């Protein structure tokens, strides 16, 4: 008897179509094989796995292949190779379908028969055969694998292996130690992926006195000196061995003062203004009874370092800003909103949900407090002490932002890297705990560095011509936190790094005198991750020198800054004090409230800070001078490339900022090529060096990723260009989505979305 329903097929062919068609003599596609790094081994694997793919291209379907867990990554090997692309941003350590185990946030298995979900940890058992595996990643990817046709026992084993190896029991078990040990002996410390690690411009590590001496000389801090009282970390385990202190304080005095501060962290010099004011960061004190006396001694020394002997102002960041738990909670909410699976019709209030997460509010708060500190240093010409109880979290964010706003050196790529090295790595930010690499203590996890990068992106978005690096660089830097092959984001302090690398060197028979940057390099060795051509994506084609006009949304224009850009109630809060004494005029803003008003209005009782910001925003911006951020809610917007690059509904083919970058890069490359030709036609002057070869530098040595095309060639766009470029190649949108929902229409260019983006330009 027939029921009238078509029968389901009982057999599924896994051979590619080309292999079935032998009669047509079609060559089978090249079989993809996994690529492994030195020391990488397969822990477990399973065949016939289906990777769920969502793409804006209707022709793109799910991928079938092999799922592998190694001691470094989760790797998916498709049965058929992906289509070749004209421009392909490739990683030298990870393939398109790979995820570092350190990048995994949650490993979730699903029993399809009951819909039961289980979050897997280390050494756990799985009572049911998983039909589905969902990987939630720290870079906001959601990757889904289905085991429809895979062996149930193999599927269970690979899920348990992924969960176990993503929860290492100890830091030295991270794959980076095995990899860098083998790499060192294979290269003998001379070559790193075919390039000399000592070649090119070096980012200072600030692990030696000479690096600090150069920084003192560069900023003109003549009344400050390098101090070595913390050599061998005898004073503080979280400070670097060399710190910069006032000349008037002796080593003996500092040794006496150090036990009075948390973890012995004596106040740290960060930067000097050309007017003589200094930026200093300080930890809380362990002896409340001696607090006033200790502060007076420190502040007196800082005052003596100022040419005009100006009094010191200090700002208590613990009172002024959210704590690490509040920041973590806001980020978790924002991440959940961006990884909804699938987007529902009820998400039409998506932007309201994002605002309610408070992430953007916290970004505004950090920018605002940093701008107030800029006013003190630049407007009032007074030294500022940033106070935080442990001096290892909030101080890192604010001190870095202040220097970025005041010093154009830190807006260059190498300068920015030195800033991160100085204010985060050497100052003892707990990257191991805050990134939760070992997944041992969720209470200590907090995305402080991600928040900082978001604040930096806000500045680059508002002043795109002032920064040498791109948002692609900021995103790559964020992603590098989850690749445990570099020392930068792996340790809690310089001492922990030194001790572990010494033990590591002994275990790998590496000579004890070897520089640790050679055996376990920092992330700044970009040649280990990207080719020279791909590194050109870090270059901002709109970066200009001093006195140039602003480039806004790809259009060059001279403009007057709007008076609506900052708050008319910007006053130094009551947590800012002069030599420990509160100012009478200074008002307290509630920590959860930004206290922002629509515009400046010159009134009789206008405070000096209000006048400073009003005057600054009324003048044309100097891209190589002081930068003050716009902090109204309409100006601080979502960093879409970071938060939405994996969301199918937000992906705009051949659109978004990537299109602007593509066109501007081609234009800049064409200009540079024409300039080289002009130099050649004019010929060398009698006292000049020989000019470049005809046609300019070779194509692979030019500064731009996208090269100018010949006038005879038709204009073309790369087939991978979309709003998520370069992080979203074809076939890598790995989560389910519902096309046509309000959020998909909203993110793909609805008028409401665009109005938020253009508010900052309405007054120009």
Secondary structure, DSSP 8 states (H G I E B T S, - for coil): ---SS----S----S-HHHH-TTTT------------TT--EEEEEEEEEE----SSTT---EEEEEEEESSEEEEEESS-----SS----SSS-TTEEEGGGEEEEEEEETTTTEEEEE-TT----S--SEEEEEETTS-EEEEE-SSS-HHHHHHHHHHHHHHTS-SSGGGSHHHHHHHHHHHHHTTT-BTTB-TT-S-------SHHHHHHHHHHHT-TTEEEE-TTGGGSS-SSS-S-EEEETTS-HHHHHHHHTTBGGG---EEEEE-TTS-EEEEEE-BS-GGGHHHHHHHHHHHHHHTSTT----EEEEHHHHS--HHHHHHHHHHHHHHHT-SS--GGGGGHHHHHHHTTHHHHHHHHHHHHHHHHIIIIIS---EEEEESSSSSHHHHHHHHHHHHH-GGGGSHHHHHHHHIIIIITTT--HHHHTTTT---GGG---HHHHHHHHHHHHHHHSTTS-SB-HHHHHHHHHGGG-TTSSTTT-SSHHHHHHHHHHHHHHTT--TTS-HHHHS--TT-GGGTS-HHHHGGGB-TT---TT--EEETTEEE-----GGGS-TT----TTEEETTEE-SS-----TT-----S-----TT--HHHHHHHHHHHS---TTS------STTTS---HHHHSTT-GGG--BT-SHHHHHHHHHHHHHHHHHHHHHHHHHH---TTS-----TTSS-GGGSS-SS----TTS-----TT-BTTTTS--TT---S---TTSHHHHHHTT-HHHHHHHHGGGTT-
